[in-house]
Amino acid sequence: MLEYVGIRVRDLERARRFYTEGLGLVPVSSGRMAAGGVWETLKDPESGALLELNFYPDSPVYREGDELDHLGFRVTDIAGTIQRLVALGARVRIPPFDEGGVRLVFLSDPDGVWIELFDRGSADQPPTSRPME
């Protein structure tokens, strides 16, 4: 099931204002990624759809068109899903690993769009999106 869409942003504050003030999304959580970077999840109050804003302060400037960071899918069988997707042309970009007691992996689809697969179990948010402490 599609859990959320993550987009890469150049300015987190500007992006937050754009999506909250401009489109009515509501901030629901934020945090730091284990690999660096900062994220903020926004929710559409009508549909419940989630948009994750991802900001990587130490990364080089990206080209226009690189804004889509990844699609996040919750799955129940990561190994089986990886096998199925690789057979359909996906490439494993970051091999499976555990973070916060959750198994996850990053792949790219045949067109290069990154996909995060995770089994969050009872956790209430994606594993790469843990609150700031």
MARVEX-865186 format. One record per residue: residue number from 1; residue in three letters; x, y, z of N, C-alpha, C in turn. Coordinates in steps of 0.05 Angstrom, whole numbers, plus 5000, padded with zeros to 4 digits. Atoms other than C-alpha are relative to their C-alpha. Layout:
REM MARVEX-865186
nr: NUM&rest: ALA&neast: X&nnorth: Y&nup: Z&caeast: X&canorth: Y&caup: Z&ceast: X&cnorth: Y&cup: Z
...
//
This chain:
REM MARVEX-865186
nr: 1&rest: MET&neast: 5017&nnorth: 4977&nup: 5000&caeast: 5000&canorth: 5000&caup: 5000&ceast: 5018&cnorth: 5025&cup: 5000
nr: 2&rest: LEU&neast: 4985&nnorth: 4975&nup: 5001&caeast: 5027&canorth: 5069&caup: 4982&ceast: 4995&cnorth: 5015&cup: 5027
nr: 3&rest: GLU&neast: 5002&nnorth: 4988&nup: 4973&caeast: 5042&canorth: 5101&caup: 5050&ceast: 5002&cnorth: 5030&cup: 4998
nr: 4&rest: TYR&neast: 4995&nnorth: 4971&nup: 5002&caeast: 5068&canorth: 5170&caup: 5030&ceast: 5018&cnorth: 5005&cup: 4976
nr: 5&rest: VAL&neast: 4981&nnorth: 4992&nup: 5021&caeast: 5107&canorth: 5209&caup: 4978&ceast: 5019&cnorth: 5019&cup: 5012
nr: 6&rest: GLY&neast: 4979&nnorth: 4982&nup: 4990&caeast: 5173&canorth: 5242&caup: 4996&ceast: 5012&cnorth: 5016&cup: 4978
nr: 7&rest: ILE&neast: 4987&nnorth: 4983&nup: 5020&caeast: 5199&canorth: 5301&caup: 4957&ceast: 5023&cnorth: 5015&cup: 5012
nr: 8&rest: ARG&neast: 4976&nnorth: 4986&nup: 4991&caeast: 5267&canorth: 5334&caup: 4962&ceast: 4995&cnorth: 5030&cup: 4996
nr: 9&rest: VAL&neast: 5004&nnorth: 4971&nup: 5001&caeast: 5265&canorth: 5408&caup: 4977&ceast: 5026&cnorth: 5015&cup: 5004
nr: 10&rest: ARG&neast: 4975&nnorth: 4984&nup: 4996&caeast: 5318&canorth: 5463&caup: 4974&ceast: 4998&cnorth: 5017&cup: 5025
nr: 11&rest: ASP&neast: 5004&nnorth: 4983&nup: 4976&caeast: 5288&canorth: 5504&caup: 5031&ceast: 4976&cnorth: 4990&cup: 5015
nr: 12&rest: LEU&neast: 5021&nnorth: 5013&nup: 4985&caeast: 5247&canorth: 5468&caup: 5084&ceast: 4978&cnorth: 5020&cup: 5008
nr: 13&rest: GLU&neast: 5020&nnorth: 4980&nup: 4991&caeast: 5213&canorth: 5531&caup: 5112&ceast: 4983&cnorth: 5009&cup: 4976
nr: 14&rest: ARG&neast: 5015&nnorth: 4991&nup: 5024&caeast: 5193&canorth: 5555&caup: 5042&ceast: 4981&cnorth: 4979&cup: 4991
nr: 15&rest: ALA&neast: 5017&nnorth: 5023&nup: 5009&caeast: 5166&canorth: 5486&caup: 5023&ceast: 4977&cnorth: 4996&cup: 5020
nr: 16&rest: ARG&neast: 5022&nnorth: 5003&nup: 4980&caeast: 5127&canorth: 5481&caup: 5089&ceast: 4979&cnorth: 5021&cup: 4995
nr: 17&rest: ARG&neast: 5019&nnorth: 4978&nup: 5004&caeast: 5095&canorth: 5549&caup: 5077&ceast: 4984&cnorth: 4995&cup: 4974
nr: 18&rest: PHE&neast: 5013&nnorth: 5005&nup: 5026&caeast: 5079&canorth: 5531&caup: 5004&ceast: 4978&cnorth: 4979&cup: 5003
nr: 19&rest: TYR&neast: 5019&nnorth: 5022&nup: 4998&caeast: 5044&canorth: 5466&caup: 5022&ceast: 4979&cnorth: 5004&cup: 5022
nr: 20&rest: THR&neast: 5020&nnorth: 4995&nup: 4979&caeast: 5010&canorth: 5489&caup: 5086&ceast: 4983&cnorth: 5024&cup: 4994
nr: 21&rest: GLU&neast: 5015&nnorth: 4976&nup: 5005&caeast: 4990&canorth: 5560&caup: 5069&ceast: 4987&cnorth: 4999&cup: 4972
nr: 22&rest: GLY&neast: 5010&nnorth: 5000&nup: 5028&caeast: 4981&canorth: 5548&caup: 4994&ceast: 4980&cnorth: 4978&cup: 4994
nr: 23&rest: LEU&neast: 5016&nnorth: 5023&nup: 5006&caeast: 4949&canorth: 5479&caup: 4994&ceast: 4985&cnorth: 4988&cup: 5023
nr: 24&rest: GLY&neast: 5015&nnorth: 5009&nup: 4977&caeast: 4922&canorth: 5470&caup: 5064&ceast: 5009&cnorth: 4975&cup: 5014
nr: 25&rest: LEU&neast: 4990&nnorth: 5023&nup: 4986&caeast: 4965&canorth: 5412&caup: 5086&ceast: 5007&cnorth: 5008&cup: 5029
nr: 26&rest: VAL&neast: 4995&nnorth: 4994&nup: 4972&caeast: 4977&canorth: 5406&caup: 5161&ceast: 5024&cnorth: 4984&cup: 5009
nr: 27&rest: PRO&neast: 4976&nnorth: 5014&nup: 4989&caeast: 5044&canorth: 5390&caup: 5195&ceast: 4991&cnorth: 4979&cup: 5021
nr: 28&rest: VAL&neast: 5006&nnorth: 5021&nup: 4981&caeast: 5041&canorth: 5324&caup: 5233&ceast: 5024&cnorth: 4990&cup: 5015
nr: 29&rest: SER&neast: 4976&nnorth: 5010&nup: 4986&caeast: 5113&canorth: 5305&caup: 5250&ceast: 5024&cnorth: 5010&cup: 4985
nr: 30&rest: SER&neast: 4975&nnorth: 4993&nup: 5013&caeast: 5185&canorth: 5321&caup: 5236&ceast: 5023&cnorth: 4986&cup: 5015
nr: 31&rest: GLY&neast: 4977&nnorth: 5013&nup: 4987&caeast: 5254&canorth: 5294&caup: 5251&ceast: 5025&cnorth: 5001&cup: 4983
nr: 32&rest: ARG&neast: 4974&nnorth: 5003&nup: 5014&caeast: 5325&canorth: 5278&caup: 5230&ceast: 5003&cnorth: 4972&cup: 4991
nr: 33&rest: MET&neast: 4995&nnorth: 5026&nup: 5010&caeast: 5345&canorth: 5220&caup: 5187&ceast: 5027&cnorth: 4990&cup: 5010
nr: 34&rest: ALA&neast: 4975&nnorth: 5012&nup: 4991&caeast: 5399&canorth: 5172&caup: 5210&ceast: 5023&cnorth: 5006&cup: 4981
nr: 35&rest: ALA&neast: 4980&nnorth: 4995&nup: 5020&caeast: 5437&canorth: 5185&caup: 5146&ceast: 5005&cnorth: 5030&cup: 4995
nr: 36&rest: GLY&neast: 4998&nnorth: 4971&nup: 5004&caeast: 5432&canorth: 5261&caup: 5154&ceast: 4975&cnorth: 5010&cup: 4987
nr: 37&rest: GLY&neast: 5024&nnorth: 4988&nup: 5012&caeast: 5379&canorth: 5308&caup: 5130&ceast: 4978&cnorth: 5003&cup: 5021
nr: 38&rest: VAL&neast: 5023&nnorth: 4993&nup: 4983&caeast: 5314&canorth: 5333&caup: 5160&ceast: 4975&cnorth: 4995&cup: 4984
nr: 39&rest: TRP&neast: 5025&nnorth: 5005&nup: 5014&caeast: 5243&canorth: 5313&caup: 5143&ceast: 4977&cnorth: 5012&cup: 5016
nr: 40&rest: GLU&neast: 5025&nnorth: 4992&nup: 4988&caeast: 5174&canorth: 5339&caup: 5157&ceast: 4977&cnorth: 4988&cup: 4985
nr: 41&rest: THR&neast: 5023&nnorth: 5013&nup: 5012&caeast: 5109&canorth: 5302&caup: 5144&ceast: 4976&cnorth: 5019&cup: 5002
nr: 42&rest: LEU&neast: 5024&nnorth: 4984&nup: 5002&caeast: 5048&canorth: 5341&caup: 5122&ceast: 4977&cnorth: 4982&cup: 4992
nr: 43&rest: LYS&neast: 5024&nnorth: 5017&nup: 5005&caeast: 4977&canorth: 5312&caup: 5119&ceast: 4978&cnorth: 5017&cup: 4987
nr: 44&rest: ASP&neast: 5023&nnorth: 4987&nup: 5012&caeast: 4919&canorth: 5331&caup: 5074&ceast: 4976&cnorth: 4993&cup: 5019
nr: 45&rest: PRO&neast: 5022&nnorth: 5006&nup: 4981&caeast: 4861&canorth: 5339&caup: 5123&ceast: 4975&cnorth: 4988&cup: 4988
nr: 46&rest: GLU&neast: 5023&nnorth: 5012&nup: 5013&caeast: 4810&canorth: 5317&caup: 5072&ceast: 5005&cnorth: 4971&cup: 4992
nr: 47&rest: SER&neast: 4995&nnorth: 5027&nup: 5011&caeast: 4842&canorth: 5256&caup: 5040&ceast: 5017&cnorth: 4983&cup: 5019
nr: 48&rest: GLY&neast: 4982&nnorth: 5015&nup: 4982&caeast: 4891&canorth: 5236&caup: 5095&ceast: 5027&cnorth: 4994&cup: 4987
nr: 49&rest: ALA&neast: 4975&nnorth: 5005&nup: 5014&caeast: 4947&canorth: 5233&caup: 5042&ceast: 5023&cnorth: 5014&cup: 5014
nr: 50&rest: LEU&neast: 4977&nnorth: 4989&nup: 4987&caeast: 5017&canorth: 5245&caup: 5069&ceast: 5021&cnorth: 5008&cup: 4980
nr: 51&rest: LEU&neast: 4978&nnorth: 4990&nup: 5016&caeast: 5072&canorth: 5286&caup: 5038&ceast: 5023&cnorth: 5004&cup: 5019
nr: 52&rest: GLU&neast: 4976&nnorth: 4997&nup: 4983&caeast: 5142&canorth: 5281&caup: 5067&ceast: 5019&cnorth: 5019&cup: 4985
nr: 53&rest: LEU&neast: 4980&nnorth: 4981&nup: 5010&caeast: 5188&canorth: 5341&caup: 5055&ceast: 5027&cnorth: 4992&cup: 5010
nr: 54&rest: ASN&neast: 4973&nnorth: 5009&nup: 4993&caeast: 5261&canorth: 5320&caup: 5055&ceast: 5021&cnorth: 5022&cup: 4993
nr: 55&rest: PHE&neast: 4979&nnorth: 4979&nup: 5004&caeast: 5318&canorth: 5371&caup: 5063&ceast: 5027&cnorth: 4988&cup: 5008
nr: 56&rest: TYR&neast: 4973&nnorth: 5010&nup: 4995&caeast: 5391&canorth: 5350&caup: 5058&ceast: 5019&cnorth: 5023&cup: 4999
nr: 57&rest: PRO&neast: 4984&nnorth: 4976&nup: 5000&caeast: 5432&canorth: 5410&caup: 5080&ceast: 5029&cnorth: 4997&cup: 4990
nr: 58&rest: ASP&neast: 4973&nnorth: 5003&nup: 5009&caeast: 5500&canorth: 5380&caup: 5064&ceast: 5003&cnorth: 4987&cup: 4973
nr: 59&rest: SER&neast: 4999&nnorth: 5012&nup: 5026&caeast: 5482&canorth: 5352&caup: 4996&ceast: 5005&cnorth: 5022&cup: 4979
nr: 60&rest: PRO&neast: 4996&nnorth: 4981&nup: 5021&caeast: 5503&canorth: 5385&caup: 4931&ceast: 4972&cnorth: 5009&cup: 4989
nr: 61&rest: VAL&neast: 5025&nnorth: 4990&nup: 5013&caeast: 5450&canorth: 5427&caup: 4895&ceast: 4992&cnorth: 4979&cup: 4979
nr: 62&rest: TYR&neast: 5010&nnorth: 5019&nup: 5020&caeast: 5407&canorth: 5382&caup: 4852&ceast: 4987&cnorth: 5014&cup: 4976
nr: 63&rest: ARG&neast: 5012&nnorth: 4990&nup: 5025&caeast: 5380&canorth: 5392&caup: 4782&ceast: 4970&cnorth: 5002&cup: 5003
nr: 64&rest: GLU&neast: 5029&nnorth: 4999&nup: 5001&caeast: 5309&canorth: 5413&caup: 4770&ceast: 4990&cnorth: 4973&cup: 4989
nr: 65&rest: GLY&neast: 5009&nnorth: 5027&nup: 5008&caeast: 5270&canorth: 5348&caup: 4764&ceast: 5009&cnorth: 4979&cup: 5020
nr: 66&rest: ASP&neast: 4991&nnorth: 5019&nup: 4980&caeast: 5307&canorth: 5315&caup: 4822&ceast: 4984&cnorth: 5002&cup: 5026
nr: 67&rest: GLU&neast: 5015&nnorth: 4994&nup: 4976&caeast: 5255&canorth: 5339&caup: 4872&ceast: 4986&cnorth: 4976&cup: 5012
nr: 68&rest: LEU&neast: 5013&nnorth: 5024&nup: 4989&caeast: 5220&canorth: 5272&caup: 4879&ceast: 5022&cnorth: 4984&cup: 5014
nr: 69&rest: ASP&neast: 4980&nnorth: 5014&nup: 4985&caeast: 5260&canorth: 5239&caup: 4934&ceast: 4995&cnorth: 4970&cup: 4999
nr: 70&rest: HIS&neast: 5006&nnorth: 5028&nup: 5001&caeast: 5225&canorth: 5172&caup: 4940&ceast: 4971&cnorth: 4995&cup: 5006
nr: 71&rest: LEU&neast: 5027&nnorth: 5009&nup: 4993&caeast: 5159&canorth: 5135&caup: 4946&ceast: 5003&cnorth: 4979&cup: 5022
nr: 72&rest: GLY&neast: 4997&nnorth: 5018&nup: 4977&caeast: 5149&canorth: 5098&caup: 5012&ceast: 4977&cnorth: 4980&cup: 5000
nr: 73&rest: PHE&neast: 5020&nnorth: 5022&nup: 4999&caeast: 5112&canorth: 5031&caup: 5013&ceast: 5004&cnorth: 4983&cup: 5024
nr: 74&rest: ARG&neast: 5000&nnorth: 5019&nup: 4978&caeast: 5095&canorth: 4991&caup: 5074&ceast: 4993&cnorth: 4972&cup: 4988
nr: 75&rest: VAL&neast: 5004&nnorth: 5027&nup: 5010&caeast: 5101&canorth: 4916&caup: 5059&ceast: 5001&cnorth: 4981&cup: 5024
nr: 76&rest: THR&neast: 4998&nnorth: 5020&nup: 4979&caeast: 5095&canorth: 4852&caup: 5099&ceast: 5022&cnorth: 4980&cup: 4995
nr: 77&rest: ASP&neast: 4979&nnorth: 5020&nup: 5007&caeast: 5148&canorth: 4811&caup: 5062&ceast: 5021&cnorth: 5015&cup: 4984
nr: 78&rest: ILE&neast: 4980&nnorth: 4983&nup: 5015&caeast: 5208&canorth: 4855&caup: 5045&ceast: 5016&cnorth: 4983&cup: 4981
nr: 79&rest: ALA&neast: 4984&nnorth: 5016&nup: 5018&caeast: 5250&canorth: 4798&caup: 5017&ceast: 4985&cnorth: 4992&cup: 4975
nr: 80&rest: GLY&neast: 5016&nnorth: 5008&nup: 5023&caeast: 5195&canorth: 4773&caup: 4973&ceast: 4993&cnorth: 5023&cup: 4981
nr: 81&rest: THR&neast: 5006&nnorth: 4976&nup: 5016&caeast: 5177&canorth: 4843&caup: 4950&ceast: 5025&cnorth: 5008&cup: 4984
nr: 82&rest: ILE&neast: 4975&nnorth: 4993&nup: 5014&caeast: 5250&canorth: 4858&caup: 4933&ceast: 5004&cnorth: 4981&cup: 4976
nr: 83&rest: GLN&neast: 4997&nnorth: 5020&nup: 5022&caeast: 5254&canorth: 4793&caup: 4892&ceast: 4981&cnorth: 5006&cup: 4977
nr: 84&rest: ARG&neast: 5020&nnorth: 4994&nup: 5020&caeast: 5190&canorth: 4810&caup: 4855&ceast: 5007&cnorth: 5025&cup: 4984
nr: 85&rest: LEU&neast: 4994&nnorth: 4974&nup: 5013&caeast: 5211&canorth: 4882&caup: 4840&ceast: 5025&cnorth: 4998&cup: 4983
nr: 86&rest: VAL&neast: 4976&nnorth: 5003&nup: 5015&caeast: 5281&canorth: 4863&caup: 4818&ceast: 4994&cnorth: 4985&cup: 4974
nr: 87&rest: ALA&neast: 5007&nnorth: 5015&nup: 5024&caeast: 5251&canorth: 4813&caup: 4769&ceast: 4985&cnorth: 5018&cup: 4980
nr: 88&rest: LEU&neast: 5014&nnorth: 4982&nup: 5017&caeast: 5210&canorth: 4870&caup: 4742&ceast: 5017&cnorth: 5024&cup: 4991
nr: 89&rest: GLY&neast: 4982&nnorth: 4979&nup: 5009&caeast: 5271&canorth: 4915&caup: 4731&ceast: 5010&cnorth: 5019&cup: 5021
nr: 90&rest: ALA&neast: 4990&nnorth: 4982&nup: 4979&caeast: 5284&canorth: 4948&caup: 4798&ceast: 5029&cnorth: 4994&cup: 5006
nr: 91&rest: ARG&neast: 4973&nnorth: 5003&nup: 4990&caeast: 5354&canorth: 4959&caup: 4825&ceast: 5001&cnorth: 5006&cup: 5029
nr: 92&rest: VAL&neast: 4997&nnorth: 4995&nup: 4972&caeast: 5372&canorth: 4953&caup: 4898&ceast: 5021&cnorth: 5022&cup: 5002
nr: 93&rest: ARG&neast: 4981&nnorth: 4978&nup: 4997&caeast: 5405&canorth: 5020&caup: 4916&ceast: 5013&cnorth: 5000&cup: 5027
nr: 94&rest: ILE&neast: 4989&nnorth: 5003&nup: 4973&caeast: 5414&canorth: 5012&caup: 4991&ceast: 4989&cnorth: 4973&cup: 5010
nr: 95&rest: PRO&neast: 5009&nnorth: 5027&nup: 4992&caeast: 5411&canorth: 4939&caup: 5013&ceast: 4984&cnorth: 5000&cup: 5026
nr: 96&rest: PRO&neast: 5017&nnorth: 5002&nup: 4976&caeast: 5363&canorth: 4917&caup: 5068&ceast: 5017&cnorth: 5005&cup: 5026
nr: 97&rest: PHE&neast: 4988&nnorth: 4994&nup: 4975&caeast: 5381&canorth: 4943&caup: 5137&ceast: 4979&cnorth: 5004&cup: 5021
nr: 98&rest: ASP&neast: 5018&nnorth: 4995&nup: 4978&caeast: 5350&canorth: 4951&caup: 5205&ceast: 5005&cnorth: 5027&cup: 5012
nr: 99&rest: GLU&neast: 4997&nnorth: 4974&nup: 4987&caeast: 5336&canorth: 5018&caup: 5236&ceast: 4976&cnorth: 5003&cup: 5020
nr: 100&rest: GLY&neast: 5022&nnorth: 4997&nup: 4981&caeast: 5297&canorth: 5027&caup: 5300&ceast: 4983&cnorth: 4976&cup: 5002
nr: 101&rest: GLY&neast: 5015&nnorth: 5025&nup: 4998&caeast: 5276&canorth: 4954&caup: 5300&ceast: 4983&cnorth: 4995&cup: 4975
nr: 102&rest: VAL&neast: 5015&nnorth: 5003&nup: 5024&caeast: 5247&canorth: 4961&caup: 5230&ceast: 5018&cnorth: 4993&cup: 4977
nr: 103&rest: ARG&neast: 4984&nnorth: 5008&nup: 5024&caeast: 5273&canorth: 4927&caup: 5166&ceast: 4992&cnorth: 5018&cup: 4977
nr: 104&rest: LEU&neast: 5006&nnorth: 4984&nup: 5024&caeast: 5278&canorth: 4972&caup: 5105&ceast: 5021&cnorth: 4997&cup: 4979
nr: 105&rest: VAL&neast: 4982&nnorth: 5002&nup: 5023&caeast: 5310&canorth: 4976&caup: 5037&ceast: 4992&cnorth: 5023&cup: 4981
nr: 106&rest: PHE&neast: 5005&nnorth: 4980&nup: 5021&caeast: 5316&canorth: 5028&caup: 4981&ceast: 5007&cnorth: 4987&cup: 4973
nr: 107&rest: LEU&neast: 4997&nnorth: 5010&nup: 5027&caeast: 5308&canorth: 5008&caup: 4908&ceast: 4994&cnorth: 5023&cup: 4981
nr: 108&rest: SER&neast: 5010&nnorth: 4981&nup: 5020&caeast: 5298&canorth: 5046&caup: 4844&ceast: 4984&cnorth: 4984&cup: 4979
nr: 109&rest: ASP&neast: 5016&nnorth: 5013&nup: 5020&caeast: 5245&canorth: 5030&caup: 4793&ceast: 5015&cnorth: 5001&cup: 4973
nr: 110&rest: PRO&neast: 4986&nnorth: 5000&nup: 5026&caeast: 5263&canorth: 5019&caup: 4719&ceast: 5007&cnorth: 5028&cup: 4989
nr: 111&rest: ASP&neast: 4995&nnorth: 4972&nup: 5010&caeast: 5260&canorth: 5095&caup: 4707&ceast: 5018&cnorth: 5015&cup: 5019
nr: 112&rest: GLY&neast: 4983&nnorth: 4987&nup: 4981&caeast: 5304&canorth: 5111&caup: 4767&ceast: 4987&cnorth: 5013&cup: 5024
nr: 113&rest: VAL&neast: 5014&nnorth: 4989&nup: 4976&caeast: 5251&canorth: 5133&caup: 4817&ceast: 5006&cnorth: 4983&cup: 5024
nr: 114&rest: TRP&neast: 4993&nnorth: 5015&nup: 4976&caeast: 5273&canorth: 5113&caup: 4887&ceast: 4975&cnorth: 4992&cup: 5015
nr: 115&rest: ILE&neast: 5022&nnorth: 5011&nup: 4985&caeast: 5227&canorth: 5070&caup: 4928&ceast: 5011&cnorth: 4989&cup: 5027
nr: 116&rest: GLU&neast: 4993&nnorth: 5011&nup: 4974&caeast: 5232&canorth: 5055&caup: 5003&ceast: 4979&cnorth: 4979&cup: 5007
nr: 117&rest: LEU&neast: 5018&nnorth: 5021&nup: 4990&caeast: 5202&canorth: 4989&caup: 5027&ceast: 5006&cnorth: 4997&cup: 5029
nr: 118&rest: PHE&neast: 4996&nnorth: 5004&nup: 4972&caeast: 5191&canorth: 4980&caup: 5101&ceast: 4976&cnorth: 4985&cup: 5012
nr: 119&rest: ASP&neast: 5020&nnorth: 5013&nup: 4984&caeast: 5154&canorth: 4937&caup: 5150&ceast: 5000&cnorth: 5013&cup: 5026
nr: 120&rest: ARG&neast: 4999&nnorth: 4984&nup: 4975&caeast: 5137&canorth: 4985&caup: 5205&ceast: 4988&cnorth: 4987&cup: 5023
nr: 121&rest: GLY&neast: 5012&nnorth: 5014&nup: 4977&caeast: 5100&canorth: 4935&caup: 5247&ceast: 4980&cnorth: 5018&cup: 5014
nr: 122&rest: SER&neast: 5019&nnorth: 4983&nup: 4985&caeast: 5065&canorth: 4974&caup: 5301&ceast: 5009&cnorth: 5029&cup: 5002
nr: 123&rest: ALA&neast: 4992&nnorth: 4972&nup: 4999&caeast: 5105&canorth: 5038&caup: 5292&ceast: 4980&cnorth: 5017&cup: 4984
nr: 124&rest: ASP&neast: 5020&nnorth: 4983&nup: 5012&caeast: 5063&canorth: 5097&caup: 5272&ceast: 5012&cnorth: 5019&cup: 4978
nr: 125&rest: GLN&neast: 4989&nnorth: 4984&nup: 5021&caeast: 5111&canorth: 5128&caup: 5221&ceast: 5023&cnorth: 4984&cup: 4987
nr: 126&rest: PRO&neast: 4978&nnorth: 5014&nup: 5014&caeast: 5163&canorth: 5106&caup: 5169&ceast: 5025&cnorth: 5000&cup: 5016
nr: 127&rest: PRO&neast: 4976&nnorth: 5002&nup: 4984&caeast: 5229&canorth: 5083&caup: 5198&ceast: 5021&cnorth: 5021&cup: 4995
nr: 128&rest: THR&neast: 4981&nnorth: 4979&nup: 5005&caeast: 5270&canorth: 5137&caup: 5164&ceast: 4990&cnorth: 5027&cup: 5010
nr: 129&rest: SER&neast: 5012&nnorth: 4976&nup: 4991&caeast: 5224&canorth: 5188&caup: 5195&ceast: 4994&cnorth: 4999&cup: 5030
nr: 130&rest: ARG&neast: 5003&nnorth: 5000&nup: 4971&caeast: 5235&canorth: 5186&caup: 5269&ceast: 5001&cnorth: 5028&cup: 5011
nr: 131&rest: PRO&neast: 5000&nnorth: 4973&nup: 4989&caeast: 5221&canorth: 5248&caup: 5311&ceast: 5027&cnorth: 5009&cup: 5010
nr: 132&rest: MET&neast: 4975&nnorth: 4989&nup: 4990&caeast: 5278&canorth: 5294&caup: 5330&ceast: 4999&cnorth: 4998&cup: 5031
nr: 133&rest: GLU&neast: 4998&nnorth: 5003&nup: 4971&caeast: 5302&canorth: 5284&caup: 5401&ceast: 5011&cnorth: 5025&cup: 5012
//
